Amino acid sequence: MTREPAAPDDPRMRDYTAPHITALLGELHRRGMPYGLLWGSASAGESTLDGRILVDFGNAPVSTLLNLLHLLRDIEGSE
């Protein structure tokens, strides 16, 4: 399945809260483990960029987390 990647400046990224991000990181950990994607220390960061919370694995925007999850879901769906 081909999707447009989420852009860091997408206004919808402002809707994600720290609990949402924590849940998404849990999903990333579960789905990514078989592929060696391990970010055990990743968390919803306290840093923000223009109203958007940054994910604390190198201060990545939430869009990076969502795009990784979309890729993992697509891989699982094709297997």
C-alpha positions in Angstrom: 0.0 0.0 0.0 1.3 3.4 -0.9 0.6 6.4 1.4 1.7 9.9 1.4 4.1 10.4 4.3 2.9 12.6 7.1 4.7 16.0 6.9 6.2 17.5 10.0 4.3 20.7 9.5 0.9 19.0 9.0 -1.5 20.8 11.3 -2.9 17.5 12.5 0.4 16.8 14.3 -0.6 19.4 16.9 -3.5 17.1 18.0 -1.1 14.4 19.4 -0.6 14.6 23.2 2.0 12.9 25.3 -0.3 10.0 26.2 -1.0 9.5 22.5 2.7 9.5 21.6 3.4 7.1 24.5 0.9 4.6 23.1 2.3 5.0 19.5 5.8 4.4 20.8 4.5 1.2 22.5 3.1 0.1 19.2 6.4 1.0 17.4 8.3 -1.1 20.0 6.1 -4.1 19.5 6.0 -3.9 15.7 9.6 -2.9 15.3 11.2 -5.5 17.5 11.3 -8.2 14.9 13.1 -5.8 12.5 15.6 -4.6 15.0 14.0 -1.2 15.6 14.6 -0.8 19.3 14.0 2.5 21.0 13.4 1.5 24.6 14.2 4.9 25.9 12.1 6.9 23.4 9.3 8.9 25.0 7.1 11.9 24.4 9.5 14.8 24.7 9.0 17.9 26.6 10.3 19.9 23.7 7.9 21.4 21.2 8.3 23.0 17.8 5.7 25.4 16.8 3.1 23.8 19.1 4.0 20.2 18.1 5.4 17.8 20.7 8.8 16.2 19.6 9.4 12.5 20.2 12.5 12.0 22.3 14.6 9.7 20.1 16.6 12.5 18.6 13.9 15.1 18.9 12.0 13.7 15.9 8.6 15.1 15.0 5.6 13.0 15.6 5.3 12.6 11.8 8.5 10.5 11.8 6.9 8.2 14.4 3.7 7.9 12.3 5.6 7.3 9.1 7.7 4.5 10.7 4.5 2.9 12.0 2.9 3.1 8.6 5.9 1.4 7.0 5.8 -1.4 9.6 2.1 -1.9 9.1 2.6 -2.1 5.4 5.3 -4.7 5.8 3.2 -6.8 8.1 0.2 -6.5 5.7 2.3 -7.7 2.8 3.6 -10.8 4.6 
